[in-house]
């Protein structure tokens, strides 16, 4: 099979339909290889990206794979001809062998692994373990995707918060309600496997080749539901509304866990489960788990995290800033951006979890605290673009020596935002121009805030540490020079965003286990080893591979 990169297709050849795009790719590939289209037995897209470096000439760039009708012999002959003409640049032969889940092993009499947390790390770890024959028990404190969606809708409509099932907790984890962005800055052979698993579970096929793939928060619930089905069909067990309330650590080893399950009738069942393999995929908001680990002497350390606000602009303005006259072309969709800057103060600010055509959401998981995040639906058709606008909080910024000082800072900011909004999870909101001038806002402009619980115009700065607010003030004009209109005075800031990443790391060794407790496997974003859906899912798969190897060696 041949792989050809750098295939550029102008927008004039596209109309936004998949059929037109694939036909244009086939024609362009035939021209590149100097063969007839009839000589191409199959053409598939491996990567698609938007080249908008010249706003007057926006194009789509593809990496394509093709089989020739004449098979491998024809491919070798074609490569020889291209080499003679010095036209073989960006053309290579590839092997289609793929990375797969771990092979099956015998569990024998060993206790089954217990996986805590059904976010992306926990789902992919449990799926890997189940397909390896280890019959894992996956426990999730929140609801399944359908009931979780009902809890989120009820919170948005009434202000009633379920601390156990919300945008942070439930099957799929926080990623389910944050657009389902699958792009990552890391590289791993597991990435293709993860994408293919999503597609097999019902996600759009285009995530297999889109350079910035996303699923959408309207599609993700049924995708994660299907992954749960796959885990159960492979021999695993999944329990929702099931919290880990204690860990038995004896002699520096995990011996078991205590689980508290809430049944449909409201009764609570406590159970101790023997386990010498506990995979901790609790997510960055499981503060009670961090407190439990501290009580049980599990080694943890502070780590850098980030806090700030959500910033909203009209999506049409972002489209024009990035695509010029091509803005609105159906082949482009809503434009995303990614911004960062390093300031003379030595601090940095950056955009995070940018949601084109999206909505700011209420991401609270504790009573009396306002926390925001962002999401988009699969069509990204909302009027606004939103992104986290964040500044780093370093371990040395925190007082004292408590390993959970970062958690307490997050909590303090969320409570301050709750008070500033006047209660009922209304969020404090401010215009960018007023934020930069240091004066409260009394009303908005053309950008209508999308936060579902309503907003209270005022001042978001006092809800954040002074160094965070000041970093954002210094950064906004700098980022405005990178993306025209980013610093528009009528852009909207909604506070606060505190849960971009975990403020602690559950330290682990090269073998993947806790440095102080054998049998405890800290995995994913909450444990401090990932930063998004793809990296967390990858961490879950890699942990499963090590666990499978350990079971095989018993």
Backbone torsions as a table, in degrees:
resi	resn	phi	psi	omega
1	UNK	NA	138.8	178.9
2	UNK	-97.9	143.4	172.5
3	UNK	-121.1	129.6	-177.0
4	UNK	-126.6	123.4	-179.7
5	UNK	-106.8	168.6	176.1
6	UNK	74.2	23.2	176.5
7	UNK	-79.4	115.4	-175.8
8	UNK	-105.4	132.3	-178.7
9	UNK	-127.8	124.7	-179.4
10	UNK	-72.3	156.0	-179.6
11	UNK	-62.7	-26.3	-179.2
12	UNK	-63.1	-19.6	179.6
13	UNK	-91.9	2.6	-172.4
14	UNK	-126.6	151.8	176.2
15	UNK	-131.1	10.6	-179.7
16	UNK	92.6	-10.9	179.4
17	UNK	-86.5	149.9	-180.0
18	UNK	-67.8	-38.8	-178.6
19	UNK	-63.5	-43.3	-180.0
20	UNK	-66.0	-39.2	-180.0
21	UNK	-64.8	-46.1	-178.5
22	UNK	-65.4	-38.3	177.6
23	UNK	-64.6	-41.1	178.4
24	UNK	-64.4	-38.2	177.5
25	UNK	-63.6	-42.6	-178.8
26	UNK	-62.7	-44.0	179.2
27	UNK	-64.3	-44.4	-178.3
28	UNK	-65.1	-37.6	179.7
29	UNK	-67.6	-41.4	178.3
30	UNK	-60.7	-41.6	177.5
31	UNK	-63.7	-42.7	-179.1
32	UNK	-62.4	-42.0	-177.2
33	UNK	-86.8	-8.7	-179.4
34	UNK	60.2	48.1	174.9
35	UNK	-130.8	168.5	174.2
36	UNK	-81.2	154.1	179.7
37	UNK	-60.6	-30.0	179.2
38	UNK	-66.2	-19.2	179.4
39	UNK	-80.5	-9.7	-179.5
40	UNK	-95.3	108.5	-178.5
41	UNK	-73.9	-33.8	-179.4
42	UNK	-154.5	140.8	175.6
43	UNK	-131.6	126.6	177.3
44	UNK	-128.9	149.5	177.5
45	UNK	-87.8	130.4	177.7
46	UNK	-103.3	-31.3	179.0
47	UNK	-156.5	139.7	176.3
48	UNK	-134.5	129.3	177.9
49	UNK	-138.5	164.0	179.2
50	UNK	-104.3	125.2	176.6
51	UNK	-101.0	101.3	-178.7
52	UNK	-114.8	25.8	179.8
53	UNK	-62.9	-33.1	173.6
54	UNK	-111.4	106.9	-173.3
55	UNK	-63.8	-20.7	177.8
56	UNK	-84.3	-4.5	-178.1
57	UNK	-146.2	61.7	179.0
58	UNK	-73.1	131.8	-179.6
59	UNK	-135.3	162.2	170.8
60	UNK	-99.7	138.6	-179.3
61	UNK	-117.4	133.2	-174.6
62	UNK	-124.0	149.2	158.5
63	UNK	-109.1	124.9	-174.7
64	UNK	-119.5	152.5	173.2
65	UNK	-120.5	144.1	-175.9
66	UNK	-146.5	146.5	168.2
67	UNK	-109.8	139.9	177.2
68	UNK	-92.4	150.7	-178.7
69	UNK	-61.4	-26.3	-179.5
70	UNK	-86.5	2.2	177.5
71	UNK	76.8	-159.0	-174.5
72	UNK	-62.1	-36.8	180.0
73	UNK	-62.9	-41.1	178.1
74	UNK	-65.6	-36.5	178.7
75	UNK	-64.9	-42.6	179.4
76	UNK	-64.7	-41.6	179.6
77	UNK	-65.2	-38.9	179.2
78	UNK	-64.6	-44.8	179.0
79	UNK	-60.5	-38.3	178.6
80	UNK	-64.3	-42.2	178.6
81	UNK	-64.9	-42.1	179.6
82	UNK	-65.1	-37.3	179.9
83	UNK	-63.9	-40.9	178.5
84	UNK	-61.7	-35.4	-179.4
85	UNK	-88.6	0.6	-176.2
86	UNK	56.2	40.6	-178.3
87	UNK	-117.9	18.4	-175.6
88	UNK	-88.9	2.7	-179.2
89	UNK	-56.6	135.8	178.2
90	UNK	68.1	16.4	177.2
91	UNK	-118.7	128.8	179.8
92	UNK	-150.1	160.7	174.6
93	UNK	-90.9	135.3	-178.8
94	UNK	-124.5	156.1	177.7
95	UNK	-102.8	130.4	-176.2
96	UNK	-86.5	9.4	176.8
97	UNK	-59.6	138.4	-174.3
98	UNK	-117.6	157.6	176.1
99	UNK	-79.3	137.8	-176.7
100	UNK	-129.5	176.0	176.9
101	UNK	-69.1	159.2	-178.9
102	UNK	-58.1	148.5	178.0
103	UNK	-71.1	158.8	-177.6
104	UNK	-70.4	144.7	175.7
105	UNK	-133.0	168.0	177.9
106	UNK	-90.2	128.5	177.8
107	UNK	-81.3	-22.5	-178.3
108	UNK	54.1	-130.8	-176.8
109	UNK	-98.3	5.0	-178.7
110	UNK	-68.5	148.6	176.4
111	UNK	-64.4	149.4	-179.3
112	UNK	-74.7	151.3	177.5
113	UNK	-65.5	145.5	173.8
114	UNK	-112.0	124.9	179.4
115	UNK	-111.0	124.3	-177.8
116	UNK	-104.1	114.9	177.7
117	UNK	107.5	122.4	-177.3
118	UNK	-107.9	40.1	167.3
119	UNK	-79.1	-165.0	-175.5
120	UNK	-63.8	-37.6	178.7
121	UNK	-65.8	-47.0	-178.2
122	UNK	-67.0	-40.1	180.0
123	UNK	-62.7	-46.2	-176.4
124	UNK	-75.7	-29.9	174.4
125	UNK	-67.0	-47.4	-179.2
126	UNK	-64.7	-39.1	178.2
127	UNK	-62.8	-41.7	178.9
128	UNK	-64.2	-44.4	-179.4
129	UNK	-66.1	-39.1	-179.9
130	UNK	-65.8	-43.0	-179.9
131	UNK	-68.6	-20.1	175.9
132	UNK	-85.9	0.4	176.2
133	UNK	86.8	14.8	-175.6
134	UNK	-92.9	1.0	173.4
135	UNK	48.7	56.5	-176.2
136	UNK	-67.0	154.4	169.7
137	UNK	-103.7	116.3	179.0
138	UNK	-105.0	120.0	-179.4
139	UNK	-113.8	139.4	-178.5
140	UNK	-135.5	126.0	-175.8
141	UNK	-67.2	-27.7	-178.1
142	UNK	-91.9	-170.6	-176.3
143	UNK	-86.1	171.3	168.0
144	UNK	-65.7	171.8	-170.1
145	UNK	-62.3	-38.9	-177.3
146	UNK	-66.8	-50.6	179.9
147	UNK	-66.7	-34.2	177.9
148	UNK	-62.3	-42.8	177.5
149	UNK	-58.8	-38.5	177.5
150	UNK	-64.8	-39.8	179.2
151	UNK	-65.0	-40.4	178.8
152	UNK	-65.1	-45.0	179.1
153	UNK	-62.1	-40.5	179.2
154	UNK	-64.1	-40.9	177.4
155	UNK	-62.8	-44.7	-178.8
156	UNK	-62.7	-35.5	-175.6
157	UNK	-83.8	-36.6	-170.7
158	UNK	-117.1	-18.4	-173.8
159	UNK	88.6	-4.9	177.6
160	UNK	-69.9	125.9	-178.6
161	UNK	-111.6	126.2	172.3
162	UNK	-94.6	109.4	-177.3
163	UNK	-64.7	-14.4	-178.7
164	UNK	-99.4	-18.2	-176.2
165	UNK	-144.3	109.3	-171.4
166	UNK	-162.2	-161.5	-179.3
167	UNK	-68.5	-22.7	178.1
168	UNK	-88.6	-38.5	-170.1
169	UNK	-114.7	137.6	179.3
170	UNK	136.5	170.7	-178.0
171	UNK	-58.2	129.2	-176.7
172	UNK	99.4	-16.4	178.0
173	UNK	66.0	-166.1	-177.7
174	UNK	-63.5	-27.1	-177.7
175	UNK	-64.0	-24.5	-178.3
176	UNK	-61.4	-34.4	-177.7
177	UNK	-111.9	35.8	175.1
178	UNK	-135.7	37.8	171.9
179	UNK	87.0	-27.3	-177.2
180	UNK	72.9	40.3	176.9
181	UNK	-69.2	129.6	-174.2
182	UNK	-114.2	9.5	175.9
183	UNK	-77.5	154.7	-177.6
184	UNK	-153.4	150.3	176.7
185	UNK	-88.9	-1.0	179.3
186	UNK	-98.7	164.4	177.0
187	UNK	-123.8	135.7	178.2
188	UNK	-160.8	142.3	174.5
189	UNK	-63.3	-16.4	179.6
190	UNK	-74.0	-17.5	-175.4
191	UNK	-59.8	-44.4	-179.7
192	UNK	-62.6	-39.9	178.2
193	UNK	-61.4	-41.3	-180.0
194	UNK	-63.9	-47.0	179.5
195	UNK	-61.3	-43.2	-180.0
196	UNK	-65.2	-34.5	177.5
197	UNK	-66.3	-41.7	176.1
198	UNK	-60.4	-44.4	-179.1
199	UNK	-64.0	-43.5	178.6
200	UNK	-62.5	-25.4	180.0
201	UNK	-89.5	-0.2	174.9
202	UNK	118.8	2.4	177.6
203	UNK	-76.2	163.4	-179.2
204	UNK	-64.7	139.6	-179.1
205	UNK	-64.5	-26.3	-175.5
206	UNK	-64.7	-15.8	176.9
207	UNK	-65.6	-17.4	179.3
208	UNK	-69.8	-23.0	-177.7
209	UNK	-127.8	-12.6	-179.8
210	UNK	-68.1	132.3	-179.7
211	UNK	-66.8	-25.8	177.5
212	UNK	-127.2	70.1	-173.4
213	UNK	-71.1	147.1	171.4
214	UNK	-149.0	156.9	-177.3
215	UNK	-104.9	-44.0	-177.3
216	UNK	103.3	139.2	-176.2
217	UNK	-74.3	-6.7	172.6
218	UNK	-86.7	-21.4	-178.3
219	UNK	-98.8	-33.5	-173.7
220	UNK	-57.8	-38.1	179.9
221	UNK	-55.6	-42.1	179.8
222	UNK	-75.5	-25.5	176.4
223	UNK	-67.5	-49.1	-178.5
224	UNK	-68.6	-30.5	175.6
225	UNK	-62.4	-39.9	179.2
226	UNK	-69.3	-35.5	177.6
227	UNK	-64.8	-37.8	174.0
228	UNK	-59.2	-43.7	177.5
229	UNK	-58.3	-42.6	-179.8
230	UNK	-63.3	-39.8	178.5
231	UNK	-61.2	-45.8	-178.0
232	UNK	-68.1	-39.3	179.2
233	UNK	-66.6	-26.3	179.2
234	UNK	-86.2	1.7	175.9
235	UNK	109.6	-1.4	177.4
236	UNK	-83.7	167.2	176.3
237	UNK	-123.1	135.4	179.9
238	UNK	-121.6	124.3	178.4
239	UNK	-119.0	123.4	174.1
240	UNK	-96.9	166.3	-174.7
241	UNK	53.1	39.8	-177.1
242	UNK	-128.8	112.7	-177.7
243	UNK	-103.6	142.5	168.6
244	UNK	-84.4	117.4	-177.4
245	UNK	-105.8	-12.6	178.0
246	UNK	-159.0	155.7	175.7
247	UNK	-126.6	128.0	175.7
248	UNK	-88.0	107.9	175.8
249	UNK	-113.1	111.5	-178.5
250	UNK	-127.0	126.9	179.6
251	UNK	62.0	30.6	178.7
252	UNK	75.8	16.7	179.9
253	UNK	-133.2	148.8	173.2
254	UNK	-73.0	130.1	178.4
255	UNK	-115.8	-19.1	-179.6
256	UNK	173.4	174.3	178.5
257	UNK	-134.9	153.6	172.8
258	UNK	-104.9	128.1	-177.6
259	UNK	-116.7	141.0	178.1
260	UNK	-120.2	113.1	-175.8
261	UNK	-110.9	128.8	176.2
262	UNK	-97.2	118.6	-178.8
263	UNK	-81.5	170.2	-178.2
264	UNK	-60.7	-29.2	-179.2
265	UNK	-85.5	3.3	177.3
266	UNK	93.7	-10.4	178.6
267	UNK	-72.4	149.3	-176.9
268	UNK	-114.1	130.0	-179.4
269	UNK	-114.6	123.7	175.8
270	UNK	-96.1	138.9	-176.5
271	UNK	-148.0	135.6	171.5
272	UNK	-99.3	127.7	-179.0
273	UNK	-114.0	122.5	176.3
274	UNK	-68.3	135.0	-179.7
275	UNK	-161.4	135.5	172.3
276	UNK	-114.1	9.0	175.4
277	UNK	-137.1	103.8	-178.9
278	UNK	-117.1	115.2	-179.0
279	UNK	-99.8	116.0	-173.5
280	UNK	-96.7	103.3	179.2
281	UNK	-122.1	50.3	-165.2
282	UNK	-78.4	-13.3	-178.7
283	UNK	85.0	163.6	-172.0
284	UNK	-77.4	-7.1	-176.8
285	UNK	-108.1	5.5	-178.8
286	UNK	-82.6	69.5	-173.6
287	UNK	-65.2	-33.1	178.3
288	UNK	-65.5	-32.2	177.5
289	UNK	-67.6	-42.9	177.3
290	UNK	-59.6	-40.8	179.3
291	UNK	-65.5	-39.5	177.4
292	UNK	-63.7	-43.8	179.2
293	UNK	-62.1	-39.5	178.0
294	UNK	-62.5	-42.1	179.5
295	UNK	-64.4	-33.0	-177.0
296	UNK	-90.3	6.1	174.8
297	UNK	76.2	20.9	178.1
298	UNK	-75.7	127.1	-177.3
299	UNK	-62.3	128.9	175.1
300	UNK	-138.5	163.7	176.9
301	UNK	-144.3	155.3	174.3
302	UNK	-69.4	150.3	173.8
303	UNK	-139.9	161.8	177.3
304	UNK	-66.4	136.0	172.7
305	UNK	-138.1	-170.2	-175.1
306	UNK	-142.8	150.4	176.5
307	UNK	-141.8	163.3	178.0
308	UNK	170.0	-131.5	-174.1
309	UNK	-139.1	173.9	166.8
310	UNK	-98.4	135.9	176.9
311	UNK	-116.0	132.9	-179.2
312	UNK	-119.9	137.7	172.5
313	UNK	-129.6	163.9	169.1
314	UNK	-66.3	131.8	-179.7
315	UNK	-61.1	-34.5	179.7
316	UNK	-61.5	-34.7	178.5
317	UNK	-68.6	-40.4	177.3
318	UNK	-65.4	-42.3	178.5
319	UNK	-58.1	-46.4	-179.1
320	UNK	-65.7	-38.3	-179.1
321	UNK	-64.3	-33.8	-175.6
322	UNK	-96.3	-33.6	-172.5
323	UNK	-113.6	-6.4	179.4
324	UNK	61.1	-135.2	-177.2
325	UNK	-68.2	-16.7	178.4
326	UNK	-78.2	-7.7	-179.1
327	UNK	-55.0	136.2	-179.8
328	UNK	93.2	-8.6	178.3
329	UNK	-62.7	134.4	-175.3
330	UNK	-62.7	-20.2	178.9
331	UNK	-79.4	-12.3	-175.6
332	UNK	-97.1	-40.7	-175.8
333	UNK	72.8	-168.9	179.7
334	UNK	-73.0	132.2	-173.3
335	UNK	-78.3	132.6	172.3
336	UNK	-95.4	162.9	172.7
337	UNK	-140.6	160.5	174.9
338	UNK	-142.9	118.6	-172.4
339	UNK	-128.9	150.3	173.5
340	UNK	-157.7	159.3	175.4
341	UNK	-155.5	148.4	174.4
342	UNK	-108.6	127.9	-170.6
343	UNK	-102.2	159.0	177.8
344	UNK	-57.5	-24.9	178.8
345	UNK	-68.0	-13.0	-175.2
346	UNK	94.3	-7.8	178.6
347	UNK	-95.9	168.5	-177.7
348	UNK	-132.4	158.2	172.9
349	UNK	-137.3	156.2	-176.0
350	UNK	-160.2	157.3	171.4
351	UNK	-81.5	155.1	-175.7
352	UNK	-149.2	136.3	174.9
353	UNK	52.0	53.5	-178.1
354	UNK	-69.9	129.8	-174.9
355	UNK	-117.5	97.3	176.6
356	UNK	-66.0	138.9	179.0
357	UNK	52.9	39.4	-170.4
358	UNK	-117.6	-162.4	-172.3
359	UNK	-141.1	143.5	171.1
360	UNK	-80.6	136.4	-175.6
361	UNK	-120.5	158.4	174.2
362	UNK	-86.8	113.4	-173.7
363	UNK	-111.5	27.7	-179.7
364	UNK	-67.5	146.0	173.4
365	UNK	-132.2	-1.7	177.3
366	UNK	-125.9	140.4	177.2
367	UNK	-59.4	140.0	174.0
368	UNK	80.6	18.1	178.7
369	UNK	-136.9	132.1	175.4
370	UNK	-96.1	129.5	178.0
371	UNK	-139.4	133.8	-178.1
372	UNK	-111.2	160.1	170.9
373	UNK	-153.5	-174.4	179.2
374	UNK	-133.5	155.6	175.3
375	UNK	-150.2	160.3	170.4
376	UNK	-130.3	152.4	169.6
377	UNK	-84.4	173.6	-173.3
378	UNK	-63.1	-29.7	-179.0
379	UNK	-86.0	-10.7	-179.4
380	UNK	46.9	46.9	-172.8
381	UNK	-101.5	6.9	179.2
382	UNK	-66.4	158.7	-177.0
383	UNK	-71.4	-26.0	-174.2
384	UNK	-109.1	151.5	164.3
385	UNK	-101.1	141.6	174.9
386	UNK	-139.6	153.5	179.9
387	UNK	-152.0	151.3	166.2
388	UNK	-67.7	139.2	172.7
389	UNK	-119.7	105.3	-164.4
390	UNK	-124.7	157.2	171.9
391	UNK	-130.0	146.1	-177.4
392	UNK	-70.2	146.3	168.9
393	UNK	-116.3	117.9	-176.8
394	UNK	-93.9	154.7	178.7
395	UNK	-52.7	-35.4	-178.9
396	UNK	-73.4	-11.5	174.8
397	UNK	-75.3	-17.6	-171.8
398	UNK	-92.1	144.1	-179.5
399	UNK	-78.7	160.6	172.8
400	UNK	64.6	-162.2	-178.4
401	UNK	-126.0	12.6	178.3
402	UNK	-68.3	127.3	-178.0
403	UNK	-63.4	-22.2	-179.2
404	UNK	-101.1	23.1	178.9
405	UNK	-62.3	-33.3	177.9
406	UNK	-65.5	-37.6	176.3
407	UNK	-61.3	-43.7	-179.3
408	UNK	-66.5	-34.0	176.1
409	UNK	-66.8	-44.6	175.7
410	UNK	-55.3	-48.5	-176.9
411	UNK	-61.9	-41.5	-179.8
412	UNK	-63.3	-40.7	179.6
413	UNK	-67.5	-39.3	179.3
414	UNK	-65.7	-39.7	178.0
415	UNK	-68.3	-36.8	176.9
416	UNK	-64.2	-40.0	178.4
417	UNK	-67.2	-37.5	177.4
418	UNK	-61.0	-45.0	179.3
419	UNK	-66.4	-41.2	-179.1
420	UNK	-64.9	-29.8	178.1
421	UNK	-81.9	-9.3	178.1
422	UNK	87.6	11.1	177.9
423	UNK	96.3	179.0	178.0
424	UNK	60.4	23.1	178.2
425	UNK	64.2	23.1	168.0
426	UNK	-70.9	141.0	-173.3
427	UNK	-103.8	141.3	173.4
428	UNK	-71.1	138.6	-173.5
429	UNK	-139.5	147.8	-176.2
430	UNK	-151.6	145.9	173.8
431	UNK	-74.1	146.4	-179.3
432	UNK	-57.7	-43.4	-179.4
433	UNK	-59.3	-41.0	178.9
434	UNK	-71.4	-37.2	177.6
435	UNK	-61.0	-43.6	179.7
436	UNK	-67.1	-32.7	-179.7
437	UNK	-84.1	-10.7	179.5
438	UNK	76.0	28.5	179.3
439	UNK	-124.0	148.4	-179.4
440	UNK	-71.8	153.7	175.7
441	UNK	-94.6	145.8	178.2
442	UNK	-110.7	-15.1	179.8
443	UNK	-163.4	167.0	-179.5
444	UNK	-101.7	-175.2	-179.7
445	UNK	-122.3	-131.9	-176.7
446	UNK	-73.0	-26.5	-179.4
447	UNK	-87.0	110.4	-177.7
448	UNK	-89.3	120.8	-178.6
449	UNK	-58.3	141.4	-177.6
450	UNK	-102.7	-1.8	-179.5
451	UNK	-56.3	126.7	-166.2
452	UNK	-73.8	-23.9	-177.5
453	UNK	-87.0	2.0	-178.5
454	UNK	91.1	159.4	-175.9
455	UNK	-125.8	155.9	174.7
456	UNK	-118.0	112.3	-179.7
457	UNK	-66.6	135.0	-178.2
458	UNK	178.4	-124.6	-172.8
459	UNK	-135.0	117.3	-178.7
460	UNK	-87.0	-20.8	-174.7
461	UNK	-54.6	-46.5	-177.9
462	UNK	-64.4	-12.0	178.1
463	UNK	-79.8	-8.7	-176.4
464	UNK	-118.6	158.4	172.1
465	UNK	-56.8	147.2	-177.3
466	UNK	-55.4	-39.8	-176.7
467	UNK	-69.2	-29.3	175.7
468	UNK	-71.9	-49.1	-179.7
469	UNK	-60.5	-42.3	-179.6
470	UNK	-66.9	-38.1	177.0
471	UNK	-61.2	-41.9	179.4
472	UNK	-66.2	-38.9	177.9
473	UNK	-62.5	-40.5	-179.6
474	UNK	-72.7	-30.2	-173.7
475	UNK	-80.4	-35.5	-172.6
476	UNK	-55.6	-48.1	177.8
477	UNK	-63.5	-35.0	178.6
478	UNK	-65.6	-44.1	179.3
479	UNK	-68.4	-28.2	176.0
480	UNK	-65.3	-25.4	176.1
481	UNK	-79.8	-18.5	177.0
482	UNK	-89.1	-33.4	177.6
483	UNK	-132.9	109.3	-175.6
484	UNK	-57.9	127.3	178.5
485	UNK	94.5	-7.9	-179.9
486	UNK	-60.9	-34.8	-179.4
487	UNK	-94.3	19.9	179.2
488	UNK	-55.7	137.5	-174.2
489	UNK	-64.9	-24.4	-178.8
490	UNK	-96.1	6.6	171.2
491	UNK	-65.2	154.7	-170.6
492	UNK	-113.0	133.9	173.8
493	UNK	-109.9	128.5	177.3
494	UNK	-122.8	131.0	-175.3
495	UNK	-114.3	158.4	-4.2
496	UNK	-117.8	156.4	171.5
497	UNK	-108.0	115.1	-173.8
498	UNK	-124.0	-10.9	-170.2
499	UNK	-109.2	32.8	-178.7
500	UNK	-65.7	-29.4	179.1
501	UNK	-159.8	171.0	-178.5
502	UNK	-76.8	138.6	176.2
503	UNK	-84.8	2.1	179.7
504	UNK	-134.4	159.8	172.7
505	UNK	-125.5	128.6	173.7
506	UNK	-86.6	102.6	-166.5
507	UNK	-66.0	136.9	179.9
508	UNK	-132.4	159.7	179.8
509	UNK	-93.8	-175.1	-179.5
510	UNK	-63.1	-23.7	179.3
511	UNK	-81.9	-0.9	178.4
512	UNK	89.8	-7.3	-178.6
513	UNK	-96.7	158.1	175.9
514	UNK	-52.0	140.0	-178.5
515	UNK	-68.6	-14.9	-177.9
516	UNK	-119.2	-11.1	-175.6
517	UNK	-134.9	110.9	177.9
518	UNK	-67.6	141.3	178.9
519	UNK	88.1	-5.4	175.9
520	UNK	-102.4	121.1	-175.6
521	UNK	-113.9	98.7	177.9
522	UNK	-76.7	125.9	-171.4
523	UNK	-138.4	142.4	168.0
524	UNK	88.0	-163.2	-171.2
525	UNK	-70.5	-42.2	-179.3
526	UNK	-64.2	-33.3	178.1
527	UNK	-79.0	-6.6	176.1
528	UNK	93.7	20.8	-174.5
529	UNK	-123.6	18.7	179.1
530	UNK	-157.4	166.7	-178.2
531	UNK	-146.6	48.1	-179.3
532	UNK	149.1	175.1	-174.3
533	UNK	-60.1	-49.6	-174.9
534	UNK	-65.8	-46.3	-178.0
535	UNK	-68.4	-34.6	178.7
536	UNK	-70.1	-43.7	177.8
537	UNK	-62.2	-40.5	177.1
538	UNK	-61.4	-43.8	179.2
539	UNK	-61.6	-37.3	177.9
540	UNK	-64.9	-42.0	179.1
541	UNK	-66.5	-44.5	-178.8
542	UNK	-64.2	-38.3	176.3
543	UNK	-63.6	-41.7	179.2
544	UNK	-61.3	-39.5	178.7
545	UNK	-59.9	-41.9	179.5
546	UNK	-68.6	-38.2	179.2
547	UNK	-67.0	-42.6	178.0
548	UNK	-60.5	-42.0	178.3
549	UNK	-63.2	-38.9	179.1
550	UNK	-65.9	-40.1	177.2
551	UNK	-66.1	-38.7	-179.6
552	UNK	-64.9	-28.1	-177.3
553	UNK	-84.3	-7.4	-177.2
554	UNK	-70.4	NA	NA
